[in-house]
């Protein structure tokens, strides 16, 4: 029997297309999510170094960034007990508190990168660095990254469905040809 006329071939092709679509999705989603940590990771490390060298937290965290509305990165500096000392990232007109466990997980030169959800509908890619008696948290909204991932997912699912339709049509055409012969 000719290979293109077998059901196993077409099912295998559909399985292969599905696996490739899954690998592409995971690769792209993880790449975008990891890249979402980059600016604030550097900002937190730089600010931690500055605080360790004697700059005041208030001097480092100038400005006002509404983390629920802006894609701009922000900084928040906490004391050793996890209380806000200074910050330019605001939520509902206040600098938000982060759980002390998030802060204490950054030790030495190791940053702690997490997704922080201080409020429903507000997700933050954050990076925390230790700076003497302080913790420095750099963060920014994940809204833009999540929108890109959502758009990419819709396109990928659409292309995957189209590929499956082409595979089904191909199978039907070759199967119909088989019955004519």
ChimeraX attribute file (.defattr): number of C-alpha atoms within 10 A of each C-alpha:
attribute: neighborCount
match mode: 1-to-1
recipient: residues
	/A:1	6
	/A:2	7
	/A:3	10
	/A:4	15
	/A:5	19
	/A:6	14
	/A:7	13
	/A:8	11
	/A:9	13
	/A:10	19
	/A:11	15
	/A:12	11
	/A:13	15
	/A:14	19
	/A:15	13
	/A:16	12
	/A:17	17
	/A:18	17
	/A:19	12
	/A:20	13
	/A:21	17
	/A:22	15
	/A:23	12
	/A:24	13
	/A:25	17
	/A:26	11
	/A:27	11
	/A:28	15
	/A:29	19
	/A:30	12
	/A:31	11
	/A:32	14
	/A:33	16
	/A:34	12
	/A:35	12
	/A:36	21
	/A:37	22
	/A:38	16
	/A:39	18
	/A:40	23
	/A:41	23
	/A:42	15
	/A:43	21
	/A:44	27
	/A:45	22
	/A:46	16
	/A:47	27
	/A:48	25
	/A:49	17
	/A:50	16
	/A:51	22
	/A:52	15
	/A:53	11
	/A:54	8
	/A:55	13
	/A:56	14
	/A:57	22
	/A:58	14
	/A:59	11
	/A:60	19
	/A:61	18
	/A:62	14
	/A:63	12
	/A:64	13
	/A:65	21
	/A:66	20
	/A:67	26
	/A:68	20
	/A:69	12
	/A:70	14
	/A:71	17
	/A:72	14
	/A:73	22
	/A:74	27
	/A:75	28
	/A:76	27
	/A:77	30
	/A:78	23
	/A:79	17
	/A:80	17
	/A:81	12
	/A:82	18
	/A:83	16
	/A:84	18
	/A:85	18
	/A:86	20
	/A:87	26
	/A:88	20
	/A:89	27
	/A:90	19
	/A:91	16
	/A:92	10
	/A:93	11
	/A:94	11
	/A:95	21
	/A:96	17
	/A:97	13
	/A:98	17
	/A:99	12
	/A:100	14
	/A:101	9
	/A:102	18
	/A:103	24
	/A:104	16
	/A:105	15
	/A:106	20
	/A:107	14
	/A:108	10
	/A:109	11
	/A:110	13
	/A:111	21
	/A:112	18
	/A:113	22
	/A:114	14
	/A:115	16
	/A:116	19
	/A:117	15
	/A:118	16
	/A:119	12
	/A:120	6
	/A:121	9
	/A:122	15
	/A:123	19
	/A:124	24
	/A:125	26
	/A:126	29
	/A:127	30
	/A:128	30
	/A:129	31
	/A:130	29
	/A:131	25
	/A:132	14
	/A:133	11
	/A:134	22
	/A:135	30
	/A:136	31
	/A:137	31
	/A:138	30
	/A:139	32
	/A:140	28
	/A:141	25
	/A:142	23
	/A:143	18
	/A:144	13
	/A:145	16
	/A:146	16
	/A:147	11
	/A:148	13
	/A:149	18
	/A:150	13
	/A:151	10
	/A:152	15
	/A:153	17
	/A:154	11
	/A:155	12
	/A:156	16
	/A:157	15
	/A:158	12
	/A:159	13
	/A:160	18
	/A:161	14
	/A:162	12
	/A:163	16
	/A:164	19
	/A:165	13
	/A:166	13
	/A:167	17
	/A:168	15
	/A:169	12
	/A:170	15
	/A:171	19
	/A:172	15
	/A:173	13
	/A:174	17
	/A:175	15
	/A:176	12
	/A:177	11
	/A:178	14
	/A:179	8
	/A:180	7
	/A:181	5
